[in-house]
Amino acid sequence: MTNLNHKCELYRQDVVDKTLLEKPVFPDIYMPAMPPLGLIAALENWFRAWSRRHRLLRLLEYDDHMLEDMGYTRQDLLWAAEQPLRVDARLVLQQQREKQRALLKKHRGW
């Protein structure tokens, strides 16, 4: 190897070594490829609770006679709609309806 070829080879080796030592520069705002799974689950749960609550509020469009046939009262629906989103309004409403049925049976003497 000639002296010039040897110097060129050493220069190439220095350039390769320097590029291997350089760390990639991350931007100031780094966004991962996927958001945290806990965040996704929380958003899904919130959306499900919101959509159930929205369907529950659509029952208020019916008249009182139809609501009575379904076993609900307008006050119970409004009360269940005021519960926080972390509370399942269907379950709370079902428990309220069971309590009312028990009181009605007790009142009628069944």
Secondary structure, DSSP 4 states (H G I P E B T S, - for coil): --HHHHHHHHHHHHHHHHHHHPPPPPPSS---SS--HHHHHHHHHHHHHHHHHHHHHHGGGS-HHHHHHHT--HHHHHHHHTS-TTS-HHHHHHHHHHHHHHHHHHHHT-
